[in-house]
Amino acid sequence: MMLTYAIPCLFGLEGLVGDEARRLGLREVQVENGRVLCQGSEADLPRLNLNLRCGERVLLALGSFPARSFEALFQGTSAVPWEDFIPKDGQFPVKGHALDSQLHSVPDCQKIIKKAAAERLGRVYGAHRLPETGAKYQIQFAIMKDQCTLYLDTTGPGLHKRGYREVGVQAPLRETLAAALVTLSRYRGRDPFRDPFCGSGTIAIEAALIARNRAPGLERSFDAQRWAWLDSKYWLDAAEEAMDKEFDGQYDIWGGDTDHRAVRVARENAAKAGVEDLVRFDVADMKRFRCQGEYGQVVTNPPYGERLLEKEEAEALYRAFGQVYRDIPPKWRVLVITSDMEFERFFGRKADKKRKLYNGMIQCAAYQFSR
């Protein structure tokens, strides 16, 4: 059975997610604002969930129709063959969003979709009331310019929740965005990798996962693993395929931070991710940061302060980092992500490349420097 998948992602990462889908062999990959669409088999559902580094979740698209009224929304939802996917005891909560549409009340849309799906399932299963005691089949809807698309969420908690970061520090970087930064730096494991503002270690850990080619979803579970219609063999095959593609080797990956607690958390997170043997974390002052070797990558997320005093401290830190940059060997590449749009002014140099990104709803920019 050929299925249509939608992969939402943080704005600015669509191209990277499209490349990931193509490398996994998905068909008819379409890159759109905030998401990637593609075609694949049932077996691709586990493969996408286990292997995607930069996508936020994997949605199964079930239907799309005009919905300019609640009646149209009800009828369109009723036409979807929910019984092909949701069993009699399945839980099917509804959530979604509506933009630039006549139907703008999300709670009302939720109720209509829930009622329509429940009535169809009730007719098929001959039940006046469905128990909803089994596995979860999360229905999602998106109404854009009066066009409604209905999905089942195969993932559950977002793909950025790898499972290794139970504890974080203030203002954490999403794992999916950290993986995207490593990918943008073109790091593949051959050269040294450095993060002088490592915080809870997310960037360095994602670099280690990329260097080893370890699928980021191997250590977590997904909602669709409990779905009756999806053969559990597909999950076993996808996990085996992913593990067969892992590399062995030693890598020079390092993260440093002045916060003792952050460094401790980073080490704990690396152990949970299974890469504690690939990455080192030390209590270290960025002002004494130095790069050894001819080639390498620096990828980092320096702190940014919202309040006046914190902002002044962050700007002083950017200036100090700009001084350190002058001593970095010429063939090293440096990538900095920050939500401070004046970073270049304090850093003292214009970026060779600048890319707008989002960490959740926070607008950021990735600045790439090469000597």
Protein Blocks (a to p, Z undefined) as FASTA:
>chain_A
ZZdddddddehilmmmmmmmmmnopahiacdehiacddddfklmmmmmmmmmkbmbdcdd
fbdcddfbfklmmmmmmmpcfklmmcfklccddddddehifblcfklmmmmmmmmmmmmm
mmmnopabdfklaccdddddddeehiacddddfklpafklnolambccehiacfklmmmm
mmmnopahjaccddfblmnommmmmmmmmmnopafklmpccfklmpmklcfklmmmmmmm
mmmmpccdddddddddfblklmmmmmmmmmmnopmmmpccddddfklgccedjbdcdddd
ddddfblmlmmmmmmmmmmmmmmmmmpcfkbccddddfbfklmmmnopacfbdcdddehj
accddddddZZ
